[in-house]
Amino acid sequence: MYYNQLTYLLRVTNSCFLNCSYCMVKDQLTHDRINDTPSDLAPHSLVETMFDKAIGFGEVYLTFVGGEPMMAGKEWFRKTFEIMKSKAEQRCISVSSRIYTNGLLLDDEWVEMFKENGCQIFISWDGLGFGKKGSQKAYEIITRYAKQITTVTPVISKANCHAIKDIYKQLNEAGVKRMTCQYDIYASTEQMIEFGNATCELFRHIESEPLECKTRFLIYHDAKAMALGTGRLSSNEMSAAVLNNDYVINPDGEIILGLPQDEDERFRLGSIYSIGHINDVLFSAKMKWLNDCYVKAQRLIGNYERTNMLTRGGGFFFDKKQIQDMDKPFMAKLACYHVILSYFLNRGAK
């Protein structure tokens, strides 16, 4: 075992001022107004504890999620960044951070603070006219801060899958550096195949107009890298499964694996306040069971066998809670991946 890299996903708050139907944590959200201060903010003592329980690791990655994490306010983040800097110096470690946000609260002061503290900005936006995260206001904010935003991620659903090429064109015109996407985890197999086909249409567009398409579409590059067997994956959608040393921390300090359906006892690993070190959960019976499930999910045979091996179980494991058995590949998403990878595999990935 290497004490190298640890990733925490800190759920800053369960509060959000949007109500997206596909949200992975919709059952746990509190819906407040945009300027409300959430009542369940993660205390700064929790941030300190997270670092204290990670002693020995060389790198700690802290990802801010929600709810809408920016509802915590600027002062909460300033204090958090101070703690991170102090702990990095104290523990002689490298600390990195990113935030996943709908971006509607972003302004010059926020952007400057994130820049000063090396916090990457990931915006979730679904394309003009598509739901609460497809507003003109959000698009104007994305355009204004395109150079400072790390990546924009639309959630591809039944509503907007036919427009994925248009969404890309909008972000390309806005000057966004990178686009990836997440496929709606609640979609059926048939819908996932439709998502895959729509994604391949975008691939063809990118290849047909390489000089015009300046926004890097990470799914395209990841799928091609998988098909070639070379290259480094850069999109969260198609990156290899991470089961160990990648934990969600709720505002009350509870440790869970993954965001969806976290009320499931199988994925609740206790409180970070009550353990001696974060690796204590790594050797628990629950984690042993989970790793056994992961191994079993690799043993698929049939038409999707190669795709399953390339994608390490077709999206295993975070997206599968109460959707499909844990010891099997995520078949719906695997169907989408199969379409996407076949785009390159069928032509020798040239």
C-alpha positions as CSV (number, residue, x, y, z in Angstrom):
1,M,0.0,0.0,0.0
2,Y,1.2,3.5,-0.9
3,Y,0.3,6.4,1.3
4,N,0.4,8.7,-1.7
5,Q,-3.0,10.2,-2.7
6,L,-6.2,10.6,-0.8
7,T,-9.3,12.3,-2.1
8,Y,-12.0,13.8,0.0
9,L,-15.3,15.0,-1.4
10,L,-16.6,17.4,1.2
11,R,-20.3,17.9,1.0
12,V,-20.3,21.5,2.2
13,T,-24.1,21.6,2.6
14,N,-27.2,19.8,1.5
15,S,-28.8,23.1,0.6
16,C,-29.5,24.1,-3.1
17,F,-31.7,26.7,-4.8
18,L,-32.3,24.5,-7.8
19,N,-34.4,21.3,-8.1
20,C,-33.0,19.2,-10.9
21,S,-34.9,15.9,-11.5
22,Y,-31.7,13.9,-12.2
23,C,-29.8,15.1,-9.2
24,M,-28.0,12.2,-7.5
25,V,-28.6,13.6,-4.0
26,K,-32.1,15.0,-4.6
27,D,-33.6,13.0,-1.8
28,Q,-31.2,14.6,0.7
29,L,-31.4,18.2,-0.4
30,T,-32.9,21.1,1.4
31,H,-34.3,23.7,-1.0
32,D,-33.6,27.2,0.0
33,R,-33.5,30.6,-1.7
34,I,-30.4,31.6,-3.6
35,N,-29.3,34.1,-0.9
36,D,-30.1,32.0,2.1
37,T,-27.4,30.8,4.4
38,P,-27.7,27.0,4.8
39,S,-28.4,25.7,8.3
40,D,-26.3,22.6,7.8
41,L,-22.9,24.0,6.8
42,A,-19.9,21.8,7.4
43,P,-18.0,23.3,10.4
44,H,-14.4,24.3,9.9
45,S,-13.5,21.9,12.7
46,L,-14.5,19.1,10.3
47,V,-12.0,20.3,7.7
48,E,-9.3,20.3,10.3
49,T,-10.3,16.8,11.4
50,M,-10.2,15.5,7.8
51,F,-6.6,16.5,7.4
52,D,-5.6,15.3,10.9
53,K,-7.1,11.9,10.1
54,A,-5.0,11.8,6.8
55,I,-1.6,12.0,8.4
56,G,1.0,10.2,6.3
57,F,-0.5,10.8,2.9
58,G,1.7,12.8,0.5
59,E,-1.2,14.4,-1.5
60,V,-4.7,15.3,-0.4
61,Y,-7.3,16.3,-2.9
62,L,-10.4,18.1,-1.5
63,T,-13.4,18.5,-3.7
64,F,-16.3,20.7,-2.6
65,V,-19.7,19.4,-3.5
66,G,-23.3,19.9,-2.3
67,G,-26.1,20.8,-2.6
68,E,-24.7,24.0,-4.0
69,P,-21.4,24.5,-2.2
70,M,-21.1,28.2,-3.0
71,M,-24.2,28.8,-0.8
72,A,-21.7,28.5,2.1
73,G,-20.5,32.0,1.3
74,K,-17.1,33.6,0.7
75,E,-16.1,33.8,4.4
76,W,-16.6,30.1,4.9
77,F,-14.4,29.4,1.9
78,R,-11.7,31.9,2.9
79,K,-11.4,30.2,6.3
80,T,-11.4,26.8,4.7
81,F,-8.5,27.8,2.4
82,E,-6.6,29.1,5.4
83,I,-7.0,25.8,7.1
84,M,-5.9,23.9,4.0
85,K,-2.8,26.1,3.7
86,S,-1.9,25.7,7.4
87,K,-2.3,21.9,7.3
88,A,-0.3,21.6,4.1
89,E,2.6,23.4,5.8
90,Q,2.2,21.5,9.1
91,R,2.0,18.1,7.4
92,C,4.5,18.8,4.6
93,I,2.0,17.7,2.0
94,S,0.5,18.8,-1.3
95,V,-3.1,20.0,-1.1
96,S,-5.3,20.6,-4.2
97,S,-8.9,21.5,-4.5
98,R,-11.8,21.9,-6.9
99,I,-15.4,22.9,-6.7
100,Y,-18.5,21.5,-8.5
101,T,-21.1,24.2,-8.8
102,N,-24.0,25.4,-11.0
103,G,-22.0,28.7,-11.2
104,L,-25.0,31.0,-10.7
105,L,-23.3,32.7,-7.7
106,L,-20.0,33.2,-9.4
107,D,-18.6,36.7,-9.6
108,D,-15.2,38.5,-9.8
109,E,-14.5,38.1,-6.1
110,W,-15.3,34.4,-6.1
111,V,-13.1,33.8,-9.2
112,E,-10.2,35.7,-7.7
113,M,-10.4,33.8,-4.4
114,F,-10.5,30.4,-6.2
115,K,-7.5,31.5,-8.4
116,E,-5.5,32.7,-5.4
117,N,-6.0,29.3,-3.7
118,G,-5.5,27.1,-6.7
119,C,-9.1,25.8,-6.6
120,Q,-10.3,24.5,-9.9
121,I,-13.9,25.5,-11.0
122,F,-16.1,22.9,-12.5
123,I,-19.5,24.1,-13.8
124,S,-22.6,22.0,-14.3
125,W,-24.6,23.4,-17.1
126,D,-27.1,21.6,-19.4
127,G,-27.3,23.8,-22.5
128,L,-29.5,26.8,-23.3
129,G,-33.1,26.2,-22.6
130,F,-32.7,22.8,-20.8
131,G,-34.0,22.9,-17.3
132,K,-32.9,25.0,-14.4
133,K,-29.2,24.5,-15.2
134,G,-29.7,25.7,-18.8
135,S,-30.4,29.4,-18.2
136,Q,-29.2,32.4,-20.2
137,K,-27.8,33.9,-17.0
138,A,-25.7,30.8,-16.3
139,Y,-24.4,31.0,-19.9
140,E,-23.5,34.6,-19.6
141,I,-21.5,33.8,-16.4
142,I,-19.8,30.9,-18.2
143,T,-18.9,33.3,-21.1
144,R,-17.6,35.9,-18.7
145,Y,-15.3,33.5,-16.8
146,A,-14.5,31.0,-19.6
147,K,-10.8,31.4,-19.1
148,Q,-11.0,30.8,-15.4
149,I,-13.3,27.8,-15.5
150,T,-11.6,24.5,-15.7
151,T,-14.4,22.4,-17.2
152,V,-18.1,22.7,-18.0
153,T,-20.1,19.5,-17.5
154,P,-23.7,19.0,-18.9
155,V,-25.7,16.2,-17.6
156,I,-26.9,14.3,-20.7
157,S,-30.5,13.2,-20.2
158,K,-33.5,12.3,-22.4
159,A,-34.3,16.0,-22.5
160,N,-31.1,17.3,-24.1
161,C,-29.2,14.3,-25.6
162,H,-30.3,15.3,-29.1
163,A,-28.7,18.7,-28.5
164,I,-25.3,17.6,-27.3
165,K,-23.6,19.0,-30.4
166,D,-25.4,22.3,-30.0
167,I,-24.3,22.4,-26.3
168,Y,-20.7,21.9,-27.4
169,K,-21.1,24.7,-30.0
170,Q,-22.4,27.1,-27.4
171,L,-19.5,26.3,-25.0
172,N,-17.0,26.5,-27.9
173,E,-18.4,29.9,-28.8
174,A,-18.2,31.0,-25.2
175,G,-14.5,30.2,-25.2
176,V,-14.7,27.4,-22.6
177,K,-11.5,25.4,-22.5
178,R,-12.9,21.9,-21.7
179,M,-16.2,20.1,-21.8
180,T,-17.1,16.7,-20.5
181,C,-20.5,15.2,-19.7
182,Q,-22.2,13.0,-17.3
183,Y,-24.9,10.6,-18.4
184,D,-28.1,10.5,-16.4
185,I,-27.7,7.5,-14.1
186,Y,-31.4,6.9,-14.0
187,A,-31.7,6.5,-17.8
188,S,-32.8,3.1,-19.3
189,T,-30.5,1.0,-21.5
190,E,-32.3,2.2,-24.6
191,Q,-31.8,5.9,-23.6
192,M,-28.2,5.2,-22.8
193,I,-27.7,3.9,-26.3
194,E,-29.3,7.0,-27.6
195,F,-26.9,9.1,-25.5
196,G,-24.0,7.1,-27.0
197,N,-25.1,7.7,-30.5
198,A,-25.6,11.4,-29.9
199,T,-22.1,11.6,-28.4
200,C,-20.7,10.0,-31.6
201,E,-22.4,12.7,-33.6
202,L,-20.4,15.2,-31.7
203,F,-17.3,13.2,-32.3
204,R,-17.9,13.5,-36.1
205,H,-18.5,17.2,-35.8
206,I,-15.2,17.7,-33.9
207,E,-13.3,15.7,-36.5
208,S,-15.0,17.5,-39.4
209,E,-14.1,21.0,-38.2
210,P,-10.9,20.6,-36.2
211,L,-9.8,24.3,-36.6
212,E,-13.2,25.6,-35.4
213,C,-13.5,23.2,-32.4
214,K,-11.2,24.7,-29.9
215,T,-13.0,23.4,-26.8
216,R,-11.5,20.1,-25.8
217,F,-14.2,17.4,-25.4
218,L,-12.8,15.1,-22.8
219,I,-15.1,12.2,-23.6
220,Y,-13.7,12.1,-27.1
221,H,-10.1,12.0,-25.9
222,D,-10.8,9.5,-23.2
223,A,-12.7,7.1,-25.5
224,K,-9.9,7.3,-28.0
225,A,-7.3,6.7,-25.3
226,M,-9.2,3.6,-24.1
227,A,-9.5,2.3,-27.6
228,L,-5.8,2.8,-28.3
229,G,-4.8,1.5,-24.9
230,T,-2.6,4.6,-24.4
231,G,-3.0,8.0,-22.9
232,R,-4.2,9.4,-19.7
233,L,-7.9,9.7,-18.9
234,S,-9.1,13.2,-17.9
235,S,-12.9,13.1,-17.6
236,N,-14.6,12.0,-14.5
237,E,-17.2,10.2,-16.5
238,M,-14.9,7.6,-18.0
239,S,-12.0,7.5,-15.5
240,A,-11.1,4.3,-13.8
241,A,-13.1,3.3,-10.7
242,V,-11.7,4.5,-7.4
243,L,-12.9,2.4,-4.5
244,N,-10.2,3.1,-1.9
245,N,-9.0,6.4,-0.5
246,D,-11.9,8.3,-2.1
247,Y,-14.5,9.3,0.5
248,V,-17.5,11.6,0.7
249,I,-17.7,13.4,4.0
250,N,-21.1,14.7,5.0
251,P,-21.5,18.0,6.9
252,D,-21.9,16.1,10.2
253,G,-18.7,14.1,9.6
254,E,-20.3,10.9,8.4
255,I,-18.1,9.0,5.9
256,I,-19.9,7.5,2.9
257,L,-18.9,6.0,-0.4
258,G,-20.4,7.9,-3.4
259,L,-23.2,10.5,-3.4
260,P,-26.4,8.8,-4.6
261,Q,-28.7,7.1,-2.1
262,D,-26.3,7.6,0.9
263,E,-28.9,6.4,3.3
264,D,-28.1,2.9,2.4
265,E,-26.3,1.3,5.4
266,R,-24.0,-0.7,3.1
267,F,-22.2,2.5,2.1
268,R,-22.1,4.3,5.4
269,L,-18.7,3.9,7.0
270,G,-19.1,5.7,10.4
271,S,-17.9,9.1,11.5
272,I,-14.6,10.7,10.8
273,Y,-14.5,12.0,14.3
274,S,-14.6,8.5,15.8
275,I,-11.8,6.9,13.8
276,G,-8.1,7.1,14.4
277,H,-7.1,7.4,10.7
278,I,-9.0,7.4,7.5
279,N,-7.4,4.1,6.5
280,D,-9.3,2.4,9.3
281,V,-12.3,2.2,7.0
282,L,-10.3,0.7,4.3
283,F,-9.9,-2.6,6.2
284,S,-13.5,-2.8,7.3
285,A,-15.9,-5.7,6.3
286,K,-17.9,-3.3,4.1
287,M,-14.9,-2.3,2.1
288,K,-13.9,-6.0,1.7
289,W,-17.4,-6.8,0.4
290,L,-17.3,-3.8,-2.0
291,N,-13.9,-4.9,-3.5
292,D,-15.3,-8.4,-3.9
293,C,-18.2,-6.9,-5.8
294,Y,-15.8,-4.9,-8.0
295,V,-13.8,-8.0,-9.0
296,K,-17.0,-10.0,-9.8
297,A,-18.2,-7.1,-12.0
298,Q,-15.2,-7.6,-14.2
299,R,-16.2,-11.1,-15.2
300,L,-18.9,-10.3,-17.8
301,I,-19.0,-12.4,-20.9
302,G,-20.8,-11.6,-24.2
303,N,-21.0,-8.7,-26.5
304,Y,-20.0,-6.1,-23.9
305,E,-17.1,-8.1,-22.5
306,R,-14.3,-6.0,-24.0
307,T,-16.1,-2.7,-23.2
308,N,-16.6,-3.9,-19.6
309,M,-12.9,-4.6,-19.2
310,L,-11.9,-1.3,-20.8
311,T,-14.2,0.7,-18.5
312,R,-13.6,-1.5,-15.4
313,G,-17.2,-2.5,-15.0
314,G,-19.1,0.1,-17.0
315,G,-19.2,2.9,-14.5
316,F,-18.7,0.8,-11.4
317,F,-19.4,1.7,-8.7
318,F,-20.8,5.0,-7.4
319,D,-23.7,5.2,-9.8
320,K,-25.2,1.8,-9.0
321,K,-26.7,2.1,-5.6
322,Q,-30.3,0.7,-5.5
323,I,-30.2,0.8,-9.3
324,Q,-28.5,-2.5,-10.0
325,D,-26.8,-5.3,-8.1
326,M,-23.4,-4.2,-6.9
327,D,-21.6,-7.3,-8.1
328,K,-22.5,-6.8,-11.7
329,P,-21.6,-4.2,-14.3
330,F,-23.8,-1.1,-14.7
331,M,-25.4,-2.5,-17.8
332,A,-27.3,0.6,-18.9
333,K,-24.2,2.8,-18.8
334,L,-22.1,0.0,-20.3
335,A,-24.4,0.1,-23.4
336,C,-23.6,3.8,-23.8
337,Y,-19.9,3.2,-23.4
338,H,-20.0,0.4,-25.9
339,V,-21.4,2.7,-28.5
340,I,-18.8,5.4,-27.8
341,L,-15.8,3.0,-27.8
342,S,-17.0,1.2,-30.9
343,Y,-16.7,4.5,-32.7
344,F,-12.9,4.1,-32.4
345,L,-12.6,0.3,-32.2
346,N,-14.5,-0.3,-35.4
347,R,-12.0,1.7,-37.4
348,G,-8.9,0.7,-35.6
349,A,-8.8,3.9,-33.5
350,K,-7.1,5.7,-36.3
